Amino acid sequence: MIKLLGAVLVLFAGTMIGFQQAAKFAERPRQLRQLAHALQRLETEIGYGHTPLPEALERTASATPEPLAAIFRKAANGIWETESFSFSDSWEQAINENWESTSMRKNEQSVLIRLGSTLGISDKEDQMKHIHLALLQLKAEEDAARDDQGRYEKMWKSLGILIAVLVVILMV
């Protein structure tokens, strides 16, 4: 009876681990789309709304779901609260502090950090060009993330179950 209960618990745990890993592959393309929409909103705020950067970041954060909204909100707060930070320092700090809560990878992080080094120091048209370039790079990353999702999501689900079954067989 105890072996049966242990086997069921091992099967459940293995399955959940596999599904959790698969969910990370499904989450990444969704977050990349949300990030692209947030950057498009930021581009609109800067280019057409003539909104100051901290206020544009706050408006973007309010229209963006978590965990991405935290990056924009933290960057805006970094500008408002500290006079010693440049925008790029505040932006990079916000990205680094909140990156672990996202499902995205280092490539996307470096795209955003490069974008932050140009925002706030150039004219409106140049900022819009850099945002557009970042959007193109994120689109390429989103396509790669969709390929990874299609390739690895099903594999992780199956692998979790199969490893759990192997452990159960070894237990019995």
Residue, then its C-alpha position, 0 to 999 in steps of 0.5 A: m500500500i505504501k509503495l503504491l502511494g509512493a508510486v502515485l506521488v512519484l508519477f504526479a511529481g514527475t508529471m508536474i515537473g515536465f509540465q512546468q518545464a513545458a510551460k516555460f517554453a509556452e510562456r516565452p513567446r507570449q511574454l515576447r509579444q507582450l514586450a513588443h506591445a509595450l515597446q510599441r506603446l512606449e514608441t507611441e507615447i514618445g513619438y506621438g504623445h510627446t510624453p516625457l520619458p518617465e511618464a511614458l514608462e509609467r503609462t506603458a507599465s500600467a498597460t502591460p501585464e506583470p512581470l514586464a510591467a515591473i521593469f517599466r515601473k522600476a525604470a520610471n521610479g529610478i528616474w523620479e527618485t534618484e537624480s544621480f542615476s542616468f536613465s540607462d543606469s536606471w533602465e539596466q538596474a530595473i531589467n536586472e532586478n526583474w529579469e528572473s521573474t520572466s521566461m525570457r533569455k539573455n538575448e532579449q535582455s541584451v536587446l533591452i539593455r542596448l535600447g536603454s542606452t539610447l533612450g533619453i539621450s537623443d531626439k524623438e526620431d532617433q529614439m523611435k528608430h532605436i525602439h523600432l530596431a529593438l522591435l525587429q530584434l524581438k520579433a526574430e527572438e519571438d519566432a525562435a521562441r515559437d520554434d523552441q516551443g513547438r520542438y521542446e514543449k511536448m518533449w518535456k511533458s513526455l519526458g516528465i512522465l517517462i522519467a517518473v515511470l522509470v523511477v516507479i519501475l526502479m522502486v518496484 
